[in-house]
Amino acid sequence: MKTLKKGSVLLVALLLIMSFAYAQSEQPSMFVVHTDNVKFDKMAKYEELSKQLKDACEKHNVEGTNWTAITVEDGRYVYVSPITSMADLDNSPLGNLGKKMGNDNLSNMLAEMDQCYDSHYDYVIHHSADLSYLPKGYSTEGKSTREYHFLYYSPKNAAAMKEAMAGIKNVYKTKGIKNGYNVYHSGFGSEEAYYMVEVAGEDTTSIAMGGKANSEILGDEGKAALFGIIQLASRYDQVNGEFREDLSYYPSND
């Protein structure tokens, strides 16, 4: 896993985000996302090294960095870290680890990880708190499966799309839907503008059942609000992922 540096080439990819280990009231608003496209025959080795990296950080209680890990069935390993501003991209997230375990040791570990994938990329995304629906009592605890819905749109429809996203949230709120969702917006490093809706569940079956139950409650009003979004979208995509606590790192004081 490489770290984002100033001047890096930021490639476009589907956004696969995550379950963040923060209380909803403390949810950061900006994140840097790093993705490694791991080769299938190297996955076991890659995970072994990724766990070694996490263990090293925990052993030395490295501060100044943390990440949430997500895996996708197509071989993507995604690491998400909160940032306060774009200036944070100039920092070296693993710099403190290198000082504690030795820069050569860290470089060797990262070099081994490099052998497990042929490409990787970084980009920035933003949490849209005003468009996310998080009803009282809603929690993602115990829900490691994620379903991500990508709604791409052209610049001319930016204002209308945001209004439509707010509209579906209002219907959810009016109908008293119990299941919440988070909304994220594309940022620096994306060729296309999009909103990503994150739905959490114990597994894909529970997410599907929850969606069916929501549709019944939302009724025609919900269908109309959803159609308002779909007609503005230039394209749509859905991706499933898994939150990997065993590969995620948070300092003991976080």
LODREN-100008 format. One record per atom (N, C-alpha, C, O): x, y, z. Coordinates in steps of 0.05 Angstrom, whole numbers, padded with zeros to 5 digits, always signed. Layout:
N
XYZ/...
//
This chain:
254
+00017-00024+00000/+00000+00000+00000/+00017+00025+00000/+00033+00029+00019/+00015+00041-00020/+00031+00066-00022/+00015+00089-00010/-00009+00087-00007/+00029+00110-00003/+00015+00133+00008/+00013+00155-00013/+00029+00156-00031/-00008+00172-00010/-00012+00193-00030/+00008+00215-00027/+00011+00225-00005/+00021+00223-00048/+00040+00245-00048/+00031+00267-00067/+00016+00262-00085/+00041+00291-00062/+00035+00313-00080/+00045+00307-00108/+00068+00299-00111/+00028+00312-00127/+00036+00307-00155/+00029+00279-00164/+00035+00272-00187/+00017+00262-00147/+00010+00235-00155/-00011+00237-00177/-00028+00255-00177/-00011+00217-00195/-00032+00215-00215/-00056+00202-00202/-00054+00180-00192/-00079+00216-00202/-00103+00206-00189/-00121+00193-00210/-00131+00208-00227/-00124+00168-00209/-00140+00154-00229/-00169+00151-00221/-00175+00151-00197/-00186+00150-00241/-00215+00147-00235/-00222+00118-00230/-00213+00101-00245/-00239+00113-00211/-00249+00086-00205/-00275+00088-00190/-00283+00110-00181/-00288+00066-00188/-00312+00065-00172/-00305+00069-00143/-00286+00058-00133/-00321+00084-00129/-00317+00091-00101/-00328+00069-00084/-00351+00063-00085/-00310+00057-00068/-00319+00036-00050/-00314+00044-00021/-00292+00041-00011/-00333+00055-00009/-00328+00065+00018/-00344+00048+00037/-00359+00032+00026/-00343+00048+00058/-00335+00038+00083/-00353+00043+00106/-00372+00059+00105/-00347+00030+00126/-00359+00035+00152/-00338+00049+00169/-00317+00037+00174/-00342+00073+00177/-00322+00088+00192/-00326+00083+00222/-00348+00081+00232/-00304+00081+00236/-00305+00076+00265/-00307+00102+00280/-00290+00108+00297/-00327+00117+00275/-00333+00142+00289/-00362+00143+00296/-00379+00133+00281/-00369+00156+00318/-00397+00161+00324/-00408+00180+00303/-00393+00196+00292/-00434+00178+00298/-00445+00194+00277/-00441+00224+00282/-00437+00239+00262/-00441+00233+00307/-00437+00261+00313/-00409+00270+00308/-00403+00294+00306/-00390+00251+00306/-00362+00257+00302/-00353+00250+00274/-00329+00251+00268/-00372+00244+00256/-00365+00235+00229/-00349+00257+00214/-00359+00279+00212/-00325+00250+00205/-00310+00270+00189/-00324+00275+00163/-00343+00260+00156/-00317+00296+00149/-00330+00303+00124/-00313+00299+00099/-00324+00299+00077/-00287+00295+00102/-00269+00291+00079/-00251+00267+00084/-00241+00263+00106/-00247+00252+00063/-00231+00227+00065/-00213+00224+00041/-00221+00231+00019/-00190+00213+00046/-00173+00204+00024/-00175+00174+00021/-00174+00160+00042/-00179+00164-00003/-00183+00136-00008/-00161+00124-00025/-00154+00135-00046/-00149+00103-00015/-00128+00089-00031/-00138+00061-00038/-00149+00047-00021/-00135+00054-00063/-00144+00027-00072/-00121+00012-00085/-00106+00023-00103/-00117-00013-00077/-00098-00031-00090/-00114-00052-00105/-00131-00065-00094/-00108-00055-00131/-00121-00076-00147/-00104-00101-00145/-00087-00106-00162/-00110-00117-00125/-00094-00141-00119/-00100-00164-00138/-00123-00170-00144/-00078-00177-00147/-00081-00201-00164/-00093-00224-00148/-00085-00228-00125/-00110-00239-00160/-00124-00261-00146/-00104-00281-00134/-00109-00290-00111/-00083-00287-00148/-00065-00308-00138/-00046-00296-00117/-00030-00311-00105/-00048-00270-00111/-00031-00258-00091/-00047-00248-00067/-00036-00236-00049/-00073-00254-00066/-00090-00244-00045/-00082-00253-00017/-00081-00238+00002/-00075-00279-00015/-00068-00290+00011/-00042-00276+00021/-00041-00269+00045/-00023-00273+00004/+00002-00260+00011/-00003-00231+00018/+00008-00220+00038/-00019-00218+00002/-00025-00189+00007/-00038-00185+00034/-00031-00167+00049/-00058-00202+00040/-00072-00199+00066/-00052-00204+00089/-00054-00191+00110/-00034-00223+00086/-00014-00229+00106/+00003-00204+00112/+00008-00197+00135/+00011-00190+00090/+00027-00166+00093/+00011-00143+00103/+00022-00127+00119/-00014-00141+00095/-00031-00119+00105/-00035-00122+00135/-00036-00102+00149/-00038-00147+00144/-00041-00151+00173/-00015-00145+00188/-00016-00135+00210/+00008-00151+00175/+00033-00144+00188/+00037-00114+00191/+00047-00105+00210/+00027-00099+00170/+00029-00070+00172/+00011-00060+00194/+00020-00042+00209/-00013-00070+00196/-00030-00062+00218/-00018-00069+00245/-00018-00053+00264/-00008-00094+00248/+00005-00102+00273/+00028-00085+00281/+00032-00078+00305/+00044-00077+00261/+00067-00059+00267/+00057-00032+00277/+00069-00021+00296/+00036-00022+00266/+00025+00004+00275/+00014+00001+00303/+00018+00019+00320/+00001-00021+00309/-00010-00025+00336/+00013-00029+00356/+00011-00019+00378/+00033-00044+00348/+00056-00049+00366/+00069-00023+00375/+00076-00019+00398/+00072-00004+00356/+00085+00021+00362/+00065+00044+00367/+00073+00067+00372/+00039+00037+00367/+00018+00056+00372/+00023+00082+00355/+00025+00104+00366/+00026+00078+00329/+00032+00100+00311/+00009+00120+00310/-00014+00112+00305/+00015+00145+00315/-00005+00166+00314/-00002+00181+00288/+00018+00179+00273/-00022+00197+00282/-00021+00213+00257/-00032+00199+00233/-00032+00210+00211/-00042+00175+00236/-00054+00160+00214/-00074+00140+00225/-00071+00130+00247/-00094+00134+00210/-00113+00112+00215/-00128+00106+00189/-00130+00123+00172/-00137+00082+00187/-00152+00075+00162/-00172+00053+00168/-00169+00036+00185/-00194+00055+00152/-00214+00034+00151/-00210+00018+00125/-00208+00030+00104/-00209-00008+00127/-00205-00025+00104/-00230-00038+00094/-00247-00047+00109/-00233-00038+00067/-00256-00051+00054/-00245-00069+00032/-00226-00063+00018/-00257-00093+00030/-00250-00111+00008/-00273-00115-00011/-00296-00115-00002/-00267-00118-00036/-00288-00123-00057/-00281-00149-00071/-00258-00156-00074/-00302-00163-00080/-00298-00189-00092/-00280-00190-00117/-00270-00211-00125/-00277-00167-00129/-00261-00166-00154/-00231-00162-00148/-00215-00158-00167/-00223-00162-00123/-00195-00160-00116/-00186-00132-00106/-00162-00128-00101/-00204-00114-00104/-00197-00087-00094/-00196-00086-00064/-00214-00095-00050/-00174-00075-00054/-00171-00070-00025/-00170-00040-00022/-00153-00027-00033/-00189-00030-00006/-00192-00001-00004/-00187+00008+00024/-00196-00004+00044/-00171+00030+00027/-00164+00041+00053/-00173+00069+00054/-00166+00086+00037/-00189+00076+00074/-00201+00102+00076/-00192+00116+00102/-00194+00105+00124/-00182+00140+00099/-00172+00156+00121/-00183+00184+00121/-00185+00197+00100/-00192+00194+00145/-00203+00221+00146/-00181+00242+00144/-00159+00237+00154/-00187+00264+00131/-00168+00287+00130/-00184+00312+00136/-00209+00313+00133/-00170+00332+00145/-00183+00357+00152/-00183+00377+00129/-00200+00395+00128/-00163+00375+00112/-00160+00393+00089/-00143+00379+00068/-00130+00359+00073/-00142+00391+00044/-00125+00380+00023/-00096+00381+00030/-00080+00366+00019/-00088+00399+00048/-00060+00402+00056/-00050+00376+00069/-00026+00371+00069/-00069+00361+00081/-00061+00335+00094/-00049+00315+00074/-00035+00297+00082/-00055+00319+00048/-00045+00300+00028/-00014+00302+00025/-00002+00284+00014/-00002+00324+00035/+00027+00327+00033/+00041+00312+00056/+00065+00309+00055/+00026+00303+00076/+00038+00288+00098/+00043+00259+00090/+00030+00248+00073/+00062+00247+00104/+00068+00218+00099/+00055+00202+00122/+00065+00202+00144/+00032+00189+00117/+00017+00175+00137/+00033+00154+00153/+00028+00149+00176/+00053+00142+00139/+00069+00121+00152/+00096+00130+00161/+00114+00114+00168/+00100+00156+00160/+00126+00168+00168/+00134+00161+00196/+00157+00154+00201/+00115+00163+00215/+00121+00157+00243/+00127+00127+00247/+00143+00120+00264/+00114+00110+00231/+00120+00081+00233/+00148+00076+00224/+00162+00060+00237/+00157+00088+00203/+00184+00085+00193/+00205+00092+00214/+00226+00079+00216/+00199+00113+00229/+00218+00122+00250/+00220+00102+00272/+00241+00099+00284/+00198+00088+00278/+00197+00070+00301/+00206+00041+00294/+00220+00028+00310/+00200+00032+00270/+00208+00005+00263/+00232+00004+00244/+00242-00017+00238/+00240+00028+00235/+00262+00029+00216/+00252+00033+00188/+00236+00018+00178/+00262+00053+00174/+00253+00059+00147/+00258+00036+00128/+00242+00031+00110/+00281+00023+00131/+00287+00000+00113/+00267-00022+00117/+00258-00034+00097/+00260-00028+00142/+00241-00050+00147/+00214-00043+00135/+00201-00060+00124/+00206-00018+00139/+00180-00010+00127/+00181-00011+00097/+00162-00020+00084/+00202-00001+00085/+00204-00001+00056/+00203-00029+00045/+00191-00034+00024/+00216-00048+00058/+00216-00076+00049/+00188-00088+00051/+00180-00102+00033/+00173-00081+00072/+00146-00091+00074/+00128-00080+00052/+00113-00095+00040/+00131-00054+00047/+00115-00042+00026/+00123-00052-00002/+00106-00055-00020/+00148-00058-00005/+00158-00069-00031/+00146-00096-00036/+00139-00103-00059/+00143-00112-00015/+00130-00138-00018/+00101-00135-00026/+00091-00150-00043/+00088-00116-00014/+00060-00111-00021/+00057-00103-00050/+00038-00110-00064/+00077-00087-00060/+00076-00078-00087/+00076-00101-00107/+00066-00099-00129/+00087-00124-00099/+00089-00147-00117/+00062-00161-00120/+00058-00178-00137/+00043-00153-00104/+00017-00166-00103/-00004-00152-00121/-00026-00163-00124/+00002-00129-00132/-00017-00115-00150/-00003-00101-00172/+00021-00095-00170/-00017-00096-00193/-00006-00082-00217/-00013-00053-00219/-00001-00038-00234/-00033-00045-00203/-00041-00017-00204/-00054-00008-00178/-00065-00025-00163/-00053+00017-00172/-00066+00029-00149/-00071+00058-00154/-00059+00070-00172/-00089+00070-00138/-00096+00098-00143/-00107+00111-00117/-00114+00097-00098/-00109+00137-00117/-00119+00152-00094/-00138+00174-00104/-00137+00184-00126/-00157+00181-00086/-00175+00202-00092/-00188+00212-00066/-00184+00200-00045/-00202+00234-00067/-00214+00246-00044/-00245+00245-00047/-00255+00250-00069/-00259+00240-00025/-00288+00240-00026/-00298+00255-00001/-00284+00260+00018/-00324+00264-00002/-00335+00280+00019/-00361+00267+00029/-00378+00258+00013/-00364+00267+00055/-00389+00257+00067/-00410+00280+00066/-00404+00302+00075/-00433+00274+00056/-00455+00294+00054/-00475+00289+00077/-00494+00275+00074/-00469+00302+00099/-00486+00299+00123/-00514+00308+00118/-00533+00297+00129/-00517+00330+00102/-00544+00341+00097/-00561+00323+00080/-00586+00326+00080/-00549+00305+00065/-00564+00287+00048/-00566+00258+00059/-00582+00242+00049/-00550+00252+00079/-00551+00226+00092/-00576+00224+00110/-00584+00243+00122/-00586+00200+00112/-00609+00195+00129/-00601+00176+00152/-00597+00152+00148/-00599+00188+00176/-00590+00173+00199/-00610+00177+00222/-00606+00194+00239/-00632+00161+00221/-00653+00165+00242/-00643+00158+00270/-00623+00143+00273/-00656+00168+00290/-00649+00163+00317/-00649+00133+00323/-00668+00119+00316/-00627+00124+00335/-00625+00095+00341/-00612+00078+00320/-00606+00055+00325/-00608+00090+00297/-00595+00075+00275/-00565+00072+00280/-00552+00090+00289/-00555+00048+00275/-00527+00042+00280/-00517+00021+00259/-00533+00004+00250/-00491+00023+00252/-00480+00003+00234/-00464-00018+00250/-00451-00035+00238/-00466-00018+00276/-00452-00038+00292/-00462-00066+00286/-00486-00071+00285/-00443-00084+00281/-00450-00111+00274/-00458-00115+00245/-00466-00137+00238/-00456-00094+00229/-00463-00095+00201/-00439-00091+00184/-00431-00068+00178/-00426-00112+00176/-00401-00110+00161/-00404-00110+00131/-00385-00103+00116/-00428-00117+00121/-00432-00117+00092/-00442-00090+00083/-00458-00077+00096/-00431-00081+00060/-00438-00055+00049/-00449-00058+00020/-00438-00073+00004/-00469-00042+00014/-00480-00040-00013/-00478-00011-00021/-00488+00007-00007/-00464-00006-00043/-00459+00021-00052/-00473+00027-00078/-00470+00012-00097/-00488+00048-00079/-00503+00056-00103/-00491+00082-00113/-00490+00103-00100/-00481+00081-00138/-00468+00104-00151/-00487+00117-00170/-00497+00105-00189/-00492+00143-00166/-00509+00158-00184/-00493+00180-00197/-00487+00201-00184/-00485+00176-00222/-00469+00195-00237/-00487+00216-00250/-00510+00209-00258/-00478+00240-00253/-00494+00261-00266/-00476+00281-00280/-00452+00284-00273/-00487+00296-00299/-00472+00316-00313/-00472+00342-00297/-00490+00347-00282/-00452+00359-00301/-00450+00385-00287/-00475+00402-00288/-00482+00415-00269/-00489+00402-00311/-00512+00418-00314/-00535+00410-00295/-00553+00426-00290/-00534+00385-00285/-00555+00375-00268/-00547+00375-00238/-00560+00363-00222/-00525+00388-00232/-00515+00387-00204/-00535+00397-00184/-00540+00383-00164/-00546+00420-00188/-00566+00432-00169/-00591+00415-00167/-00601+00409-00145/-00601+00406-00190/-00625+00389-00191/-00620+00362-00177/-00638+00352-00163/-00597+00350-00181/-00591+00325-00169/-00590+00327-00138/-00600+00310-00124/-00577+00348-00129/-00576+00352-00100/-00604+00356-00088/-00610+00345-00067/-00620+00371-00102/-00648+00375-00093/-00663+00348-00093/-00679+00343-00075/-00659+00332-00113/-00672+00306-00114/-00663+00287-00092/-00679+00272-00081/-00637+00288-00086/-00626+00272-00064/-00638+00281-00037/-00644+00264-00020/-00642+00307-00034/-00655+00317-00010/-00684+00308-00008/-00695+00304+00013/-00696+00306-00032/-00724+00299-00033/-00729+00270-00024/-00748+00265-00009/-00712+00251-00032/-00715+00224-00023/-00710+00221+00006/-00723+00205+00020/-00691+00237+00017/-00686+00237+00046/-00711+00246+00061/-00718+00234+00081/-00724+00266+00051/-00748+00277+00064/-00771+00256+00065/-00785+00254+00084/-00773+00241+00043/-00794+00220+00042/-00787+00198+00063/-00805+00189+00077/-00762+00191+00065/-00754+00171+00085/-00761+00181+00113/-00771+00166+00129/-00755+00206+00118/-00760+00218+00144/-00790+00220+00150/-00799+00213+00172/-00806+00228+00130/-00835+00231+00134/-00848+00204+00139/-00866+00201+00155/-00838+00183+00125/-00849+00156+00128/-00839+00142+00152/-00848+00120+00159/-00819+00153+00166/-00808+00141+00190/-00792+00115+00185/-00793+00097+00201/-00777+00114+00163/-00761+00090+00157/-00740+00087+00178/-00727+00106+00186/-00736+00063+00188/-00718+00057+00210/-00689+00053+00200/-00670+00059+00215/-00686+00043+00175/-00659+00038+00165/-00647+00064+00153/-00660+00077+00137/-00622+00070+00161/-00610+00094+00151/-00591+00089+00128/-00586+00066+00120/-00579+00110+00118/-00559+00108+00097/-00541+00133+00097/-00550+00154+00106/-00517+00129+00088/-00498+00152+00086/-00495+00159+00056/-00496+00142+00039/-00491+00185+00052/-00487+00194+00024/-00459+00208+00023/-00452+00223+00040/-00444+00201+00002/-00418+00213-00003/-00418+00225-00031/-00433+00217-00049/-00401+00245-00035/-00399+00259-00061/-00371+00258-00071/-00352+00259-00056/-00368+00255-00097/-00342+00253-00110/-00326+00279-00105/-00337+00301-00102/-00299+00276-00104/-00282+00299-00099/-00258+00298-00117/-00259+00288-00140/-00236+00309-00108/-00211+00311-00123/-00202+00284-00132/-00199+00265-00116/-00197+00281-00158/-00187+00256-00169/-00209+00241-00185/-00203+00219-00195/-00233+00251-00186/-00255+00238-00201/-00260+00253-00227/-00263+00277-00228/-00263+00238-00249/-00269+00250-00275/-00298+00257-00277/-00306+00276-00291/-00315+00242-00263/-00344+00246-00264/-00355+00254-00237/-00343+00246-00216/-00376+00270-00237/-00389+00277-00212/-00409+00255-00205/-00423+00244-00222/-00411+00248-00179/-00430+00227-00171/-00436+00229-00142/-00421+00241-00126/-00459+00218-00134/-00465+00213-00106/-00464+00183-00102/-00471+00168-00119/-00454+00176-00079/-00453+00147-00072/-00470+00144-00046/-00465+00157-00026/-00489+00126-00047/-00506+00119-00025/-00496+00093-00013/-00495+00073-00026/-00490+00093+00013/-00480+00070+00027/-00501+00058+00045/-00512+00072+00063/-00507+00033+00041/-00526+00019+00057/-00512-00004+00072/-00497-00019+00060/-00516-00006+00098/-00502-00027+00114/-00521-00049+00123/-00545-00044+00127/-00511-00073+00126/-00527-00095+00135/-00510-00118+00145/-00486-00119+00141/-00523-00137+00158/-00508-00161+00168/-00497-00177+00145/-00476-00189+00147/-00513-00178+00123/-00505-00193+00099/-00522-00183+00076/-00539-00166+00080/-00517-00193+00052/-00532-00183+00029/-00561-00190+00030/-00578-00175+00020/-00568-00212+00043/-00596-00220+00046/-00612-00200+00064/-00634-00191+00057/-00599-00192+00086/-00612-00173+00104/-00616-00146+00091/-00636-00132+00095/-00596-00138+00074/-00599-00113+00060/-00622-00114+00040/-00637-00095+00038/-00624-00136+00026/-00645-00139+00006/-00672-00139+00019/-00691-00127+00009/-00675-00153+00042/-00700-00154+00056/-00708-00127+00067/-00731-00119+00067/-00687-00112+00077/-00692-00085+00087/-00702-00067+00065/-00720-00050+00069/-00689-00069+00041/-00697-00053+00019/-00726-00058+00010/-00740-00040+00003/-00734-00084+00010/-00761-00091+00003/-00781-00080+00022/-00802-00069+00015/-00774-00081+00048/-00792-00071+00069/-00795-00040+00066/-00817-00029+00070/-00772-00027+00060/-00773+00002+00057/-00791+00010+00034/-00806+00029+00036/-00789-00005+00012/-00804+00002-00012/-00834+00000-00007/-00850+00017-00017/-00842-00019+00009/-00870-00022+00016/-00880+00002+00032/-00903+00011+00029/-00863+00011+00051/-00871+00034+00067/-00870+00060+00052/-00888+00077+00055/-00851+00063+00034/-00848+00088+00019/-00870+00091-00002/-00878+00114-00007/-00879+00069-00013/-00902+00070-00031/-00897+00087-00056/-00875+00090-00065/-00919+00098-00067/-00917+00114-00091/-00901+00139-00088/-00888+00148-00106/-00903+00151-00064/-00888+00175-00059/-00858+00170-00061/-00843+00186-00071/-00849+00147-00050/-00821+00140-00052/-00813+00134-00080/-00791+00142-00088/-00830+00121-00096/-00824+00115-00123/-00820+00140-00140/-00802+00142-00157/-00837+00160-00134/-00836+00185-00149/-00810+00200-00142/-00797+00211-00160/-00802+00200-00117/-00778+00213-00109/-00753+00199-00121/-00734+00212-00129/-00754+00173-00121/-00732+00158-00133/-00730+00163-00163/-00708+00165-00174/-00753+00164-00176/-00753+00170-00205/-00741+00197-00211/-00728+00201-00231/-00745+00216-00192/-00734+00242-00196/-00704+00242-00196/-00691+00258-00209/-00692+00223-00182/-00663+00220-00182/-00654+00205-00207/-00635+00214-00220/-00667+00183-00213/-00659+00166-00236/-00659+00182-00262/-00642+00178-00279/-00679+00199-00266/-00681+00213-00292/-00659+00234-00295/-00654+00244-00317/-00646+00241-00273/-00624+00260-00274/-00597+00247-00277/-00577+00259-00284/-00596+00221-00271/-00571+00206-00271/-00562+00200-00300/-00578+00191-00317/-00536+00203-00305/-00525+00196-00332/-00519+00166-00333/-00520+00154-00354/-00514+00155-00310/-00511+00126-00308/-00511+00118-00278/-00509+00134-00260/-00515+00092-00274/-00518+00081-00247/-00501+00056-00244/-00498+00040-00263/-00490+00052-00220/-00475+00027-00215/-00479+00019-00186/-00484+00035-00169/-00476-00007-00181/-00478-00018-00154/-00455-00036-00148/-00447-00052-00165/-00443-00033-00124/-00420-00048-00117/-00424-00059-00088/-00435-00044-00071/-00416-00083-00083/-00417-00094-00056/-00390-00098-00044/-00371-00105-00058/-00387-00093-00018/-00361-00095-00005/-00364-00105+00023/-00386-00107+00034/-00341-00110+00036/-00341-00119+00064/-00322-00102+00081/-00299-00097+00073/-00332-00092+00103/-00315-00078+00122/-00296-00098+00135/-00305-00119+00145/-00270-00093+00134/-00250-00111+00145/-00236-00099+00170/-00217-00085+00168/-00248-00105+00193/-00237-00096+00218/-00209-00106+00222/-00192-00093+00235/-00203-00131+00213/-00177-00143+00217/-00155-00129+00201/-00131-00133+00207/-00162-00113+00181/-00142-00099+00165/-00143-00069+00171/-00127-00054+00160/-00161-00060+00188/-00164-00032+00194/-00146-00024+00218/-00141-00041+00235/-00138+00001+00218/-00121+00010+00240/-00131+00037+00252/-00136+00056+00238/-00133+00037+00279/-00140+00061+00293/-00122+00063+00318/-00122+00044+00334/-00107+00084+00322/-00090+00087+00345/-00106+00084+00371/-00130+00090+00371/-00093+00075+00392/-00108+00070+00417/-00120+00095+00429/-00139+00093+00445/-00110+00118+00421/-00121+00143+00432/-00143+00155+00414/-00154+00176+00420/-00149+00141+00391/-00170+00151+00373/-00198+00144+00384/-00218+00150+00372/
//
